Structure formats: structure tokens, C-alpha cells
Amino acid sequence: MKRFHIISQLLSLIFLPLNFLLFSCGGSEVLFQPDYENNIYRSSNLSNSNIKVIKVNDNRILSKESVKPNSAGTARVGGFNRKVPYNLDVSVNNFVQKSVNTILDTSKTGNNFVPVTINLDTFLVFEKHGLMNESGHFKCVMNFSYPLNSETTNVINTLSLREFSSGIDVTDYLGDLIYQGIYQCTEQFMKYYNDSAIYIVPNESTLPKFTLDSSKPKETVINAYRRDEFEKNSLASLRITYLSGDILKSSYGAHYITFKYDKEQQFLHGVGYGVNIITVENVSSNLKGSFFGFGGKYVPRYYFLSSMQGPCLTGGVTLMLGTERIGNNTNFFFGPILEEAFGLKLGPILVEAGLFQILLLGSDLLPSDLGYSFGFGFQF
């Protein structure tokens, strides 16, 4: 009873501060307020007095009912890097229209101009977290269409991929990535826009004719890779464990586990390999010794939060096999080590505590045992 009293005190010291960080840090969303006077837009050399964006079609809303007009992706906030929505304080289509017109400086455009429609296929920000750094990402697919004459519409497809990495939080830099991405798409459009074959619309009464979606572009300058799932579909974990029981006095283990999944989800499972250094003292058989083991490991893990941060339950099955020599006898043994642990994940760091059971068939030194376990690791 004394041992488990000490364990409970250790758990309180480890988990209470982490629990405070989990539930006290970060908000429910990140709200981005556009600044159209930012240096990226205002330093533009793409000014064109003959062009004006008259409409932006947000195709994300048409293809996915769950996409809100002002949704731009996700960010990570708080001590446990919880995933929260990253939203604009205006609709994305209005933001893109005003941004491109600002970059092109359409304030100089007269009553007659080339009407440009943008079909927005992808507009997504997200963050990734590695072992020692964080990275922010923005992907944008914008299809610019404009009339070549009264009957023909040309389409120029553009793609921007922006990334920023740092050893500190990157959420505040996501806005700059958005500005850079929209500017890059506009720059690609202007690069392939044929200024010598422009078709000036004579009056605004004809504008609705040029705001229709163009399903078959006459020309595709850049083939945009259209994919909405950018989060990596694998995770790796390096885990250090300590086990102690009645017969198994100490076991130090190091395992490398790879988790695979299709989308970010709360239940993961992975396989890997590792080593264990075990010290045994079997009082009833008057035997003691130590040995080194290598084996594979299967690890299921369930996170209580969809962000894969905070509290989690972890299992483990390690297959041990080898030989032991006692006097003149050599025994072959094999069997599993089972682990059940409760853990907390803070960024890439995972701390766990729980129980273990071991059953080695054929072993006289360590036939079976149970006890407690502690784990510390990194997930990246």
C-alpha cells in the first residue's frame, strides 16, 4: 500500500500542472481581421488600370456543406496546441475580391474595364508541430477568368503554397502567409494575362454575362493540384518506459513506434520495435539476474480530444523472447508484456503512468509479474 500511495502522489505532481494548462489556455477560435494596407499589398508592382475583379465564387462552400463562408482552416492554441477554427471576420470571397483589387490598384480603373471572375477552389491555413519546431501553412487555388471577346472566356489557374517555420508559436504568422499566397496567385495571373488581347466591357449592364462559372477553361497555365487534406497521415513516437514489480525489479525500455491514419482522428494504433534492459530478483526461487531483450511492440492510443492533445489512454503489447541460463540449464522463453497507461500530451511531449503485466512461458527467472509503469516520450 505504501508503494501505491507514493505513486498517487507522483501522479498528482505530474498531471495537475498539465491539466491546468490543458483547460486554461487558448480560445475557441482564432479570428483574423484583414489589413488591406499591409506592406505586401501596398508594395505591389502589379497595378493595372484595365482590370477589375467583379465576383469571387467560393467553390469550397458548394462542394462541402460544412465549410462556412468565413472559414479559412485551423490553428493550434493553448498549452496543448488544441486545434481550433481559423476564421476571417468577413466572408472569404469578399476578402479575396478586395485583396486582389487592392493588389491591382483598381481604384484607377475607369468605367470600362476587363471584368475578372475568380473561382476559389482551395483556401486553407493549418499548423504542423514537430519535435522542436512549429510550422504554419497556407494553400490557395484561384482560377481567374476573363473575356477574350464577347463569346470566349479564358481561364488562368493559379496555385500558391506558403510555409513558415519557427521554434515558437506560429499562429500569429498565418495572416502574413494568407497575404503572401493571394499576392502570389495574383502575380501568376498577371504573368500569363495577355494584355495585348484584352476585351474591354463597354458598360456595366453586360457584367452578369461574365460572372458565370467556366467549367471548361480555354487555357490552363498552371495545373493546380486540388486536394483538401494536407495534414500528414503518419506520426512517429519515441517512448522511454520504466517498469517495476515484485520480481521484475526494474525494466528500462526504449521503443520507436509509427502510427498510420487516413485523417486526424482520436483513435490511433501503431507498431514498432525497441529494447528492454531487465533486472530480476525472484526471492521464492532464490534467483536473480538481468538480461537484455529486443522485440516488436503494438501500441493502441485513444485521445479524449480530436486535436490529439491532452488526456489519452495508451495500451501496449510487447513480445519478449530469448534464453536464460541457470546453472547448467538453458531455458527458452517467450511471452507478452502488457501495459495500460493514462497519459497527457503537451505539444510533442507525452507523459504516462499505469500498470503492466508480464507472462514469460518457459522462464524460471521471471515466469510472471505485475506492477506499475511510467513513460515519457515525444510524438512528431
C-alpha positions in Angstrom: 0.0 0.0 0.0 2.9 2.3 0.7 4.2 2.0 -2.9 0.9 2.9 -4.4 0.5 5.8 -2.1 3.8 7.2 -3.4 2.6 6.6 -6.9 -0.6 8.6 -6.4 1.4 11.5 -5.1 3.8 11.4 -8.1 0.8 11.3 -10.5 -0.7 14.4 -8.8 2.6 16.3 -9.1 2.9 15.4 -12.8 -0.6 15.7 -14.1 -2.1 18.6 -12.1 0.0 21.3 -13.8 -0.6 19.8 -17.2 -4.3 19.6 -16.5 -4.3 23.3 -15.7 -2.6 24.1 -19.0 -5.0 22.0 -20.9 -8.2 23.6 -19.7 -7.0 27.2 -19.1 -5.1 28.2 -22.2 -6.4 29.2 -25.6 -9.7 30.3 -27.0 -12.4 28.6 -29.0 -11.3 30.2 -32.4 -8.7 32.4 -34.0 -10.4 35.4 -35.7 -8.3 37.1 -38.5 -9.1 40.7 -39.2 -7.7 41.6 -42.7 -5.5 44.6 -43.1 -5.7 45.8 -46.7 -3.0 48.4 -46.0 -0.4 45.7 -45.3 3.1 46.1 -46.8 2.7 43.0 -49.1 -0.3 44.6 -50.9 0.9 48.1 -50.9 4.3 47.3 -52.2 2.7 45.7 -55.3 4.0 46.4 -58.7 1.1 44.7 -60.4 -1.1 47.8 -60.9 -3.3 47.6 -64.0 -6.0 50.2 -64.8 -7.8 47.9 -67.3 -8.7 45.1 -64.9 -11.2 44.7 -62.1 -12.4 41.7 -60.1 -16.2 41.8 -60.2 -17.0 38.5 -58.5 -15.4 35.7 -56.4 -17.2 32.3 -56.4 -16.3 30.3 -53.3 -16.4 26.7 -54.6 -15.5 25.3 -51.2 -19.0 26.1 -50.0 -20.6 24.4 -53.0 -18.5 21.2 -52.6 -18.7 20.9 -48.8 -21.7 21.9 -46.8 -19.7 22.1 -43.6 -17.5 24.9 -44.9 -18.6 28.3 -43.6 -18.2 31.4 -45.8 -15.6 32.9 -43.4 -13.8 29.7 -42.6 -10.1 29.7 -43.5 -8.8 26.5 -41.8 -7.5 25.7 -38.4 -4.9 26.9 -35.9 -3.3 25.4 -32.7 -3.7 27.3 -29.5 -3.0 26.8 -25.8 -0.5 24.8 -23.8 -1.7 21.6 -25.5 -1.9 23.1 -29.0 -5.6 22.4 -29.3 -7.0 22.6 -32.9 -9.5 25.4 -33.2 -11.2 27.1 -36.2 -9.3 29.9 -38.0 -11.9 32.3 -39.3 -12.0 35.6 -41.1 -14.2 38.4 -39.8 -15.6 38.8 -43.3 -16.5 36.1 -45.9 -13.6 34.6 -47.7 -14.9 35.6 -51.2 -15.3 39.3 -50.2 -11.8 39.2 -48.7 -10.3 37.7 -51.8 -12.1 40.2 -54.1 -11.0 43.2 -52.1 -7.4 41.9 -51.7 -6.9 41.3 -55.4 -8.4 44.6 -56.4 -6.1 46.2 -53.8 -3.0 44.5 -55.3 -4.0 45.5 -58.8 -4.9 49.0 -57.6 -8.2 49.1 -59.3 -9.0 52.5 -57.8 -7.6 53.8 -61.0 -9.9 51.7 -63.2 -12.5 53.7 -65.2 -16.0 52.8 -66.2 -14.8 50.5 -69.0 -12.6 47.6 -68.0 -11.8 43.9 -68.3 -14.1 42.0 -65.9 -12.4 39.2 -64.0 -14.1 36.5 -62.1 -12.3 34.3 -59.6 -13.3 30.7 -58.8 -11.8 29.9 -55.4 -11.2 26.1 -55.1 -8.9 26.0 -52.1 -8.3 28.5 -49.3 -6.8 26.7 -46.3 -4.4 27.5 -43.4 -3.2 24.9 -40.8 -0.3 24.2 -38.5 2.1 21.3 -38.0 4.1 20.6 -34.9 7.4 18.7 -34.9 9.7 17.7 -32.2 11.5 21.1 -31.8 9.6 23.5 -34.0 6.2 24.5 -35.4 5.2 25.4 -39.0 2.3 27.4 -40.4 1.0 26.6 -43.9 -1.4 28.2 -46.4 -2.6 26.7 -49.7 -4.7 28.7 -52.2 -6.1 27.6 -55.6 -7.6 30.6 -57.5 -8.9 30.3 -61.1 -9.0 33.7 -62.8 -11.4 34.0 -65.8 -11.9 37.0 -68.2 -13.4 37.5 -71.6 -11.2 37.3 -74.8 -14.2 38.5 -76.8 -18.0 38.6 -76.5 -18.2 34.8 -76.8 -15.0 33.3 -75.4 -13.7 33.3 -71.8 -10.2 32.4 -70.9 -9.2 30.9 -67.5 -5.8 31.0 -65.8 -5.4 28.6 -62.9 -3.0 29.6 -60.1 -1.6 27.9 -57.1 0.2 29.1 -54.0 1.8 27.1 -51.2 3.3 29.2 -48.4 5.1 27.9 -45.2 6.7 29.5 -42.2 8.7 27.5 -39.5 9.8 28.6 -36.1 10.8 27.3 -32.7 8.0 29.3 -31.2 4.2 29.6 -31.8 3.4 30.4 -35.4 -0.3 31.3 -35.2 0.4 35.0 -35.4 2.2 34.5 -38.7 -0.7 32.7 -40.5 -2.1 36.1 -41.6 1.1 37.0 -43.4 1.0 33.6 -45.2 -2.5 34.4 -46.4 -1.4 37.8 -47.8 1.6 36.2 -49.5 -0.5 33.5 -51.0 -3.1 35.8 -52.5 -0.3 38.1 -53.8 1.5 35.1 -55.4 -1.7 33.9 -57.1 -2.4 37.4 -58.5 1.2 37.6 -59.6 0.9 34.3 -61.6 -2.3 35.5 -63.2 -0.7 38.7 -64.3 2.3 36.8 -65.7 0.1 34.9 -68.1 -2.6 37.5 -68.7 -2.5 38.6 -72.3 -2.6 42.4 -72.1 -2.5 42.8 -75.8 -5.7 40.9 -76.4 -7.9 42.5 -73.8 -11.6 42.9 -74.3 -13.0 46.0 -72.7 -16.6 45.7 -71.5 -18.4 48.7 -72.8 -20.8 49.2 -69.9 -21.8 47.6 -66.6 -25.1 46.3 -67.9 -23.3 43.4 -69.5 -21.2 42.3 -66.5 -23.5 39.5 -65.4 -22.6 37.7 -68.6 -19.0 37.4 -67.5 -19.7 36.2 -63.9 -20.8 32.7 -64.9 -18.6 29.7 -63.8 -16.3 28.4 -66.5 -16.3 24.6 -66.3 -14.0 24.2 -69.4 -11.2 26.7 -69.4 -9.8 27.5 -72.8 -6.3 27.6 -71.4 -4.7 26.1 -68.2 -1.4 27.8 -67.5 -0.8 26.2 -64.1 -2.3 22.8 -63.2 -3.4 23.2 -59.6 -3.2 20.1 -57.5 -6.6 20.0 -55.8 -6.6 18.3 -52.6 -8.1 19.4 -49.3 -6.4 17.1 -46.9 -2.9 18.4 -46.1 -2.3 17.1 -42.6 0.3 14.3 -42.7 -1.1 10.8 -42.3 1.6 9.4 -40.2 3.0 10.0 -36.7 6.2 8.7 -35.1 6.7 8.3 -31.4 9.9 7.8 -29.3 8.9 6.4 -25.9 11.0 5.6 -22.8 9.4 3.4 -20.2 10.2 2.2 -16.7 8.6 -0.8 -15.2 8.8 -2.2 -11.6 7.1 -5.1 -9.8 7.7 -7.7 -7.2 10.0 -10.0 -9.2 10.9 -7.6 -12.0 12.8 -5.0 -10.0 13.4 -2.7 -12.9 13.0 -2.6 -16.7 14.2 0.3 -18.8 12.8 0.3 -22.3 13.1 2.4 -25.4 10.7 2.0 -28.4 10.2 3.7 -31.7 6.5 3.5 -32.9 5.0 4.6 -36.1 1.3 5.4 -36.2 -0.7 5.5 -39.5 -4.1 7.0 -40.2 -6.1 8.5 -43.0 -7.3 11.6 -41.3 -6.7 13.2 -37.9 -8.7 11.1 -35.5 -8.9 10.3 -31.8 -8.0 6.6 -32.0 -4.6 5.6 -33.4 -2.7 2.4 -33.4 0.9 1.7 -34.4 3.7 -0.8 -34.5 7.4 -0.6 -33.9 10.4 -2.1 -32.2 12.6 -1.5 -29.2 14.9 -2.8 -26.5 14.4 -3.6 -22.8 17.1 -4.0 -20.1 15.5 -6.0 -17.2 16.8 -6.7 -13.7 15.0 -9.6 -11.9 15.1 -10.9 -8.3 13.0 -14.0 -7.7 13.1 -14.4 -3.9 10.9 -17.6 -3.9 13.2 -19.4 -6.2 16.4 -17.7 -4.8 17.3 -16.5 -8.3 18.3 -13.1 -9.5 19.9 -11.8 -12.7 19.4 -9.4 -15.6 19.0 -9.7 -19.3 18.7 -7.7 -22.5 15.7 -8.1 -24.8 14.8 -6.9 -28.2 11.3 -7.2 -29.7 8.4 -5.7 -31.5 5.6 -3.6 -30.0 2.0 -2.8 -30.8 0.5 0.4 -29.3 -3.1 1.5 -29.4 -3.9 5.0 -28.2 -7.1 6.9 -27.7 -7.2 10.7 -27.3 -10.1 12.3 -25.5 -9.8 15.4 -27.7 -9.9 15.4 -31.5 -6.8 17.7 -31.5 -4.8 14.7 -30.3 -3.6 16.7 -27.3 -4.3 16.5 -23.6 -5.5 13.3 -21.8 -5.2 9.9 -23.5 -5.3 6.2 -22.8 -2.4 4.0 -24.1 -2.0 0.3 -24.3 1.0 -1.7 -25.2 1.8 -5.3 -26.2 5.5 -6.2 -26.4 6.5 -9.7 -27.4 9.6 -10.9 -25.5 11.6 -14.0 -26.5 15.0 -15.3 -25.6 17.0 -17.7 -23.5 18.1 -17.8 -19.9 20.9 -19.8 -18.3 20.5 -21.0 -14.7 23.4 -23.3 -13.7 23.8 -25.9 -16.4 20.3 -25.4 -17.7 19.3 -23.2 -20.6 15.7 -22.2 -20.9 14.0 -20.7 -24.0 11.2 -18.3 -23.0 8.6 -16.2 -24.8 5.6 -14.2 -23.9 3.9 -10.8 -23.8 4.4 -7.7 -21.7 1.0 -5.9 -21.4 0.8 -2.2 -20.5 -2.2 0.1 -19.7 -1.5 3.7 -19.0 -3.2 7.1 -18.7 -1.2 10.0 -20.2 -1.2 13.6 -21.0 0.2 15.1 -24.2 1.6 18.7 -24.2 2.7 19.6 -27.7 5.0 16.8 -28.8 5.7 15.7 -25.2 3.8 12.7 -23.8 3.9 11.7 -20.1 2.2 8.4 -19.0 1.7 6.3 -15.9 -0.1 3.0 -15.4 0.2 -0.8 -14.8 1.9 -3.7 -16.5 1.6 -7.5 -16.6 4.2 -9.9 -17.9 4.0 -13.6 -18.6 7.0 -15.5 -19.9 6.4 -19.1 -20.8 9.4 -21.3 -20.1 11.2 -18.8 -17.8 12.2 -19.9 -14.3 13.7 -16.5 -13.5 10.6 -14.4 -14.4 7.6 -16.6 -15.0 5.1 -13.8 -14.4 4.7 -10.5 -12.6 2.7 -7.3 -12.4 3.5 -3.7 -11.2 3.4 -0.1 -12.2 4.9 1.7 -15.2 6.0 5.2 -16.1 6.5 6.5 -19.6 8.0 9.6 -21.2 8.2 10.3 -24.9 7.9 12.5 -28.0 5.4 12.3 -30.8 6.2 14.0 -34.0 
